[in-house]
């Protein structure tokens, strides 16, 4: 089963949820705000995707972070800072089981359509 990670009021997450529902895709929604994220999952995502893909450096959360925290998020061990600032994760993260997709645009839609 697909798991969609994000926050409910994020516009991109809303678009992904609508698309999945319109296509009749069975998925589970994981709300970062209510359910958090465990360190093991965050570590796996960083290892698989890297912080360049996983961390949103264009959002308001990033801009509000101090220089030291931004440096930690780009450093060798970003997971503790990610877990303290979950809104810095690009959304949505779509867990397909064998791989993860970040964001929701043409590339992610194509990957999802190939699974239908």
KAQUIBEL-V792017 format. One record per residue. N is the residue number from 0. RES is the residue in one small letter. PSI is psi as a letter, one per 40 degrees, with the letter a starting at -180 (* if undefined). NEAR is the number of other ideal C-beta (glycine too) atoms within 10 Angstrom. D_CENTER is the distance of its C-alpha to the mean C-alpha in Angstrom with 2 decimals. Layout:
N:RES:PSI:NEAR:D_CENTER ; N:RES:PSI:NEAR:D_CENTER
This chain:
0:x:i:9:16.59 ; 1:x:h:16:13.18 ; 2:x:h:16:10.59 ; 3:x:h:21:8.17 ; 4:x:h:23:5.77 ; 5:x:a:24:6.12 ; 6:x:i:17:9.48 ; 7:x:d:12:12.51 ; 8:x:e:8:13.99 ; 9:x:h:17:11.35 ; 10:x:d:9:13.24 ; 11:x:d:15:10.72 ; 12:x:d:22:9.47 ; 13:x:d:15:13.26 ; 14:x:d:14:14.05 ; 15:x:d:25:11.91 ; 16:x:d:19:13.54 ; 17:x:d:10:16.88 ; 18:x:d:15:16.73 ; 19:x:d:19:16.05 ; 20:x:d:10:18.81 ; 21:x:d:8:21.16 ; 22:x:e:12:20.93 ; 23:x:f:7:21.62 ; 24:x:h:15:18.67 ; 25:x:h:7:18.49 ; 26:x:i:17:15.04 ; 27:x:h:10:13.92 ; 28:x:h:16:11.74 ; 29:x:h:18:10.23 ; 30:x:h:13:10.58 ; 31:x:d:19:9.23 ; 32:x:d:11:12.47 ; 33:x:d:8:14.77 ; 34:x:e:11:13.61 ; 35:x:a:11:11.97 ; 36:x:h:17:10.49 ; 37:x:i:10:13.14 ; 38:x:d:11:13.99 ; 39:x:d:9:14.52 ; 40:x:d:18:11.02 ; 41:x:d:19:9.74 ; 42:x:d:15:12.76 ; 43:x:d:14:12.23 ; 44:x:d:22:8.85 ; 45:x:d:17:10.73 ; 46:x:d:9:13.70 ; 47:x:d:11:12.38 ; 48:x:d:17:10.25 ; 49:x:i:11:11.83 ; 50:x:d:17:11.00 ; 51:x:d:8:12.14 ; 52:x:d:16:9.27 ; 53:x:d:20:6.48 ; 54:x:h:24:8.31 ; 55:x:h:16:9.19 ; 56:x:e:15:12.95 ; 57:x:e:9:14.12 ; 58:x:i:15:13.10 ; 59:x:d:10:15.56 ; 60:x:d:15:13.91 ; 61:x:d:16:14.38 ; 62:x:d:9:17.84 ; 63:x:e:11:18.86 ; 64:x:i:18:18.28 ; 65:x:i:8:21.51 ; 66:x:d:7:22.23 ; 67:x:d:9:22.32 ; 68:x:d:16:18.79 ; 69:x:d:17:17.53 ; 70:x:d:12:19.66 ; 71:x:d:19:18.29 ; 72:x:e:22:14.67 ; 73:x:e:13:16.25 ; 74:x:a:10:18.67 ; 75:x:d:5:19.40 ; 76:x:g:11:17.79 ; 77:x:e:21:14.65 ; 78:x:d:20:13.40 ; 79:x:d:12:15.74 ; 80:x:d:21:14.75 ; 81:x:d:22:10.98 ; 82:x:d:16:12.16 ; 83:x:e:12:14.56 ; 84:x:g:18:12.31 ; 85:x:d:18:9.05 ; 86:x:e:15:9.05 ; 87:x:e:23:8.88 ; 88:x:h:23:5.18 ; 89:x:i:18:4.73 ; 90:x:i:22:4.19 ; 91:x:i:27:4.35 ; 92:x:h:23:3.11 ; 93:x:h:23:6.89 ; 94:x:h:20:8.99 ; 95:x:e:13:12.40 ; 96:x:d:9:14.20 ; 97:x:e:5:15.42 ; 98:x:i:10:12.39 ; 99:x:i:18:8.71 ; 100:x:i:22:7.86 ; 101:x:h:20:5.48 ; 102:x:a:15:6.92 ; 103:x:g:25:9.99 ; 104:x:a:12:13.25 ; 105:x:d:7:16.28 ; 106:x:d:11:14.89 ; 107:x:d:17:12.28 ; 108:x:d:15:15.05 ; 109:x:d:10:17.52 ; 110:x:d:13:15.70 ; 111:x:d:20:15.42 ; 112:x:d:10:19.03 ; 113:x:e:7:20.28 ; 114:x:e:9:19.40 ; 115:x:*:7:21.35
